[in-house]
Amino acid sequence: MDHYEADENEYMHQEDDWDRDLLLDPAWEKQQRKTFTAWCNSHLRKAGTQIENIEEDFRDGLKLMLLLEVISGERLAKPERGKMRVHKISNVNKALDFIASKGVKLVCIGAEEIVDGNAKMTLGMIWTIILRFAIQDISVEETSAKEGLLLWCQRKTAPYKNVNIQNFHISWKDGLGFCALIHRHRPELIDYGKLRKDDPMTNLNTAFDVAEKYLDIPKMLDAEDLISTLRPDEKAVMTYVSCYYHAFSGKQKAETAANRICKVLAVNQENEQLMEDYEKLASDLLEWIRRTIPWLENRTPENTMQAMQQKLEDFRDYRRLHKPPKVQEKCQMEINFNTLQTKLRLSNRPAFMPSEGKMVSDISNAWVGLEGAEKGYEEWLLNEIRRLERLDHLAEKFRQKAAIHEAWTEGKEEMLQKRDYETASLSDIKALLKKHEAFESDLAAHQDRVEQIAAIAQELNELNYYDSPNVNTRCQHICDQWDALGGLTQKRSEALQTTEKLLETIDQLYLEFAKRAAPFNNWMEGAMEDLQDTFIVHTIEEIQGLSTAHEQFKATLPEADKERQAILGIHNEIAKIVQTYHVNMAGSNPYTTINTQEINTKWDKVRQLVPQRDQALSGEHARQQNNERLRKQFASQANVIGPWIQTKMAEIGRISIEMHGTLEDQLTHLRQYEKSIVNYKAKIDQLEGDHQLIQEALIFDNKHTNYTMEHVRVGWEQLLTTIARTINEIENQILTRDAKGISQDQMNEFRTSFNHFDRKRTGMMDAEDFGVCLISMGYNLGEAEFARIMSIVDPNRQGVITFQAFIDFMSRETADTDTADQVMASFKVLAGDKNYILADELRRELPPDQAEYCIARMAPYSGPDAAPGALDYMSFSTALYGESDL
């Protein structure tokens, strides 16, 4: 360049030599004169003046200094008011010094040339001023001023046909470029569809007239000059186009501000919806738990086995049908809560605090209470079933023994109250005495049965048998009758002993018969009672014990048959004596009521009951064998499933700490792992079926395994919850990584650092480990600073820091997120620098739903400069980030 040069680090490079331009095409000088003069007047009119001749009106330096003050907004040194050449040179030098102070390097442009009215030097100086104050600050995607202005024009005119902006000379000759810029920003000013490329004069004049009338951009170019010049002056065109850029830049700022507000409001609306969803899900789950626990805590027993079996069936329906969906809801609610907290952290919002009593910990505590009540209810049901089973057995046993005893005592009181000994002969008296002795022996033999009846009644009372009043009444009657029989027996014995001296004859054979028949008869009654006795067993060993006892009893039958034959032999001997000696027997055996027919009948009954007892024991033995098979069948599966669940829990714990590869690889691996776990559900269902069979068979213990169905269910639910939570943590890490722009290497570095300081290998750092980690990264921690950081990474004060909270903290240190001040500044742009904003301004700049959202939540503005309907956007912006309440 011959005359001036701009610093290439501060300004766009000059592409053409100034003198050469003027020498090659004098038309350019004409265009520059008009354009630069109009540009200068567009600023000088703000000071109430203008220029007519660009080289003449700047010669004294006064208007030049005034122009620089207007466009820079700064005060220059006081000008010289004299008319002498030295005064003019001084003023121009002050202007040139000011230009140089702004980083502009002026080469070969001196005050003398300007004062002398050198047109080329004056135009070069004005172009330098335009570059510095109108074009230099234009930058699009870090381009230079000229390239930035050209890129801006290209982007704004890209949608328009017949417009192809490649430079600042011939691309503008048809006028469509200027019209496209105006229509893009103010479509109501120009009907672009009616313009034609072959009518440049109309296009140019339309653009110049509209720009001057509506955009306050003076006419700096002449349509005829542009059309007639083969290559219009680039500097003149750039100067005029820069006025368009500055005119529309305010609109662009408003659009940017509106976009920022829309983005912030959209995030806020989404988070509010997530909070409402969490509150509803938490309320529904807590209400279900509140309704269910009283049902599980109800311990009102039923009187019958059938009613208790129905309660057990209702409990199984609850386990199979009602609880599993609630387990899924609880897991999904925890996942939604974690996702919401992650989104709040990523959008620089405060952590979500649910309503009182609806924290995740509150729901977990309520769930623990539910499972405690559930476990206690199942144990109570099983105990009640055992109790009722025991009660039914005891009640039946009581009725059998009472019926036998009552049958035996029938007529005994009348017999003992007879006074037949008063008129009997001596032999009759002795017979009565012996008969009474036999009765006393029989009475003593029945003492054990009466004590057994009383003991059974006592046990039924202790077990709260529902029909205890009737049992007690019957037992009391038996005991009272037994006491009365004892008294009557004693009284008759005394009477017989009194008359014994008078009566000595007695038939020894009758007496021997009575003495041997009575115990044998009692033994047969006891045998019949035992053979008909019901039994309840729960194991093979118990039924084998009963079978062994029964076999031992059968082994005594030959000896019993010998005793029976002996008793019958006594009776036969009596008959033989009577027949041989023609004894006149007036009645039956005076010493006993037992006869041979009764003995034979009862003996036949005993023989008949033995095979029935064999069959009953055999059937029970088969049932116990089937129960043992069910135990082993359940145990064979439970002993595989239980360790499998424990192994998978341990593997998930290792995976969550020792993950390798990208987060997407880890997520894919975990989902495949989850799928393999879910596919295992069929084995759990099969085990549930075996458990159902065991429950229906009333099997209460299993020595073949330490795993119960409850253990397996709890382990399975924990396994599904753990893998779901681990997947959710990885998804949140991906969400954090993408939102914060964290690379995979940074994420791996975060994981390595976290694992290093997770000394307990629990997947979480406690406060002490986290403090050591911060110190290792160069933090100078005081108590207050550490407490502040802990409130960020552990807002719920649980005393531990998860990996998600750790990467949130690490990424937050360098993240560029929206702040309340940025949103406030954006609202200020929309409000036109006012301290308040109007509803119409919000509806004009924002989408309808978000505009109404703001209007509904903004408080009225009460400042001294408030206008009717003014809204306070400052308190609203602060509330968005949790610094005040909406």
Protein Blocks (a to p, Z undefined) as FASTA:
>chain_A
ZZbccdfklmccdfbdfklmmmmmmmlmmmmmmmmmmmmmmmmmmnopacfblklmmmno
mmmmmmmmmmnopacddddfbfbfklmmmmmmmmmmmmmmnopacehiafklmmnopakl
mmmmmmmmmmmmmmmmpcgehiafklmmmmmmmmmmmmpghiacfbfklmmmnommmmmm
mmmmmmmlpcfklpcfklmmlmmmmmmmmmmmmnopacfbdfklmmmpmbacfklmmmmm
mmmmmmmmmmmmmmmmmmmmmmmmmmmmmmmmmmmmmmmmmmmmmmmmmmmmmmmmpccd
cfbfklmmmmmmmmmmmmmmmmmmmmmmmmmmmmmmmmmmmmmmmnopacddddehiafk
lmmmmmmmmmmmmmmmmmmmmmmmmmmmmmmmmmmmmmmmmmmmmmmmgoklmmmmpckl
mmmcfklmmmmmmmmmmmmmmmmmmmmmmmmmmmmmmmmmmnopaklmmmmmmmmmmmmm
mmmmmmmmmmmmmmmmmmmmmpmbdcfklmmmmmmmmmmmmmmmmmmmmmmpccddfbfk
lmmmmmmmmmmmmmmmmmmmmmmmmmmmmmmmmmmmmmmnopacfbdcfkbcbdfklmmm
mmmmmmmmmmmmmmmmmmmmmmmmmmmmmmmmmmmmmmmmmmmmmmmmmmmmmmmmmggc
jfklmmmmmmmmmmmmmmmmmmmmmmmmmmmmmmmnopabdfkbcbdfklmmmmmmmmmm
mmmmmmmmmmmmmmmmmmnopafklmmmmmmmmmmmmmnonopacfklmmmmmmmnopac
dfklmmmmmmmmmmnonopacfklmmmmmmmmmpccddfklmmmmmmmmnoopabdcfkl
mmmmpcfklmmmmmmmpccdfbfkbcehiacfklmmmmmnopacZZ
